[in-house]
Structure formats: structure tokens, C-alpha cells
């Protein structure tokens, strides 16, 4: 997903430095995706899914400091398998009735070649853990700001330890394509 009119890393650093990106930004839910990749059947079968409901906002200060929050509705998980999705929503996994949102709070985004290093706190159920990942940032001619990254997590860090007969993978990849527009 590389847009035309994309800003290269040095250009991004300049945009942050000269406050061109300063202001409030809103996540465009219709253009953004948060995906989930894992393996089951003892690592032999890939499982992919998406969260159908994602919201968020962010700010960039005139000095280039970034803060924000992205939330996905845990019950919106869709792996194209109704039985598995129901199980993922249950207390064995996301417990979406008691913990409706999975959130990521951005504490810092630092320009790094070839994009940014994002640092923040991921909260799943009632557990919050620090997470850092690299992402590509694109400033699109339309004025949109795109952030694309992958986050590696161990679901046990968040208390998601259900694993009947060791069949389900504990290591997961979260993929993010976040499209922000100015408020």
C-alpha cells in the first residue's frame, strides 16, 4: 500500500521539524485496517483475521511530538470462521463482554530510517504492556497521513493463555494500516 506522493523519511523529519504536520488528526475507520496473524494446529495452519471496528485520534505538536490512541472493538474480530470468532470473543481469549476494547496509546513516534519507531502501551483485557515497533509513514497528496506497521506480541503477556493441547500459537503478528486525516 504505497501511495503516490509519499514523503520520504528526510521529508518526514522536515515536516515534523517545521510543524507542517502539527495539529489534531482523526483515524479514518473506512480506510484503516488492523489485522491479526497467528498459527494453529501446532504451527502448521496460518490463521488470519481482521478487526472490523477501529477508531482513533492523534496529535502532533509544533515541536514534532506525537501522541494518540487507537482502539479496536474486540468483538469485531473476523477470521471468516464463526465458531473460532465466537471462541476468540469468549473469556478464553478477548473476553469482549467484559473488555470491549483493545487499545494502543502512542507515547512517542521518533523518525527512524525508513519511517518511524512508535512506542506506546497496548492494553488487552486488563493488562497493559509497553510495545515498540517500526512503521512506514506516508504523507499522501490528499493530505492523509498513512502509518503501516507490524507488531509482534506474545498473547501470554496479556493473560491470553488458553491453548488446548498446545495447538494454538502464542506468538501473534498484528498488522496496522492506519489512515489519519486532519480534524
Buried (B, 14 or more C-beta within 10 A) or exposed (E): EEBEEBBEBEEBBEBBEEEBBBEEBBBBBEBBBBBBBBBBEEEEEEBEBBBBBBBBBBBBEEEBBBBBBBBBBBBBBBBEEEEBBEBBBEEBBBBBEEBBBBBBBBBEBEBEEEBBBBBBBBBBBEEBEEBEBBBBBBBBEEEBBBBBBEBEBEBEBBEBEEBEEEEBBBEBBBBBBBBBBEE
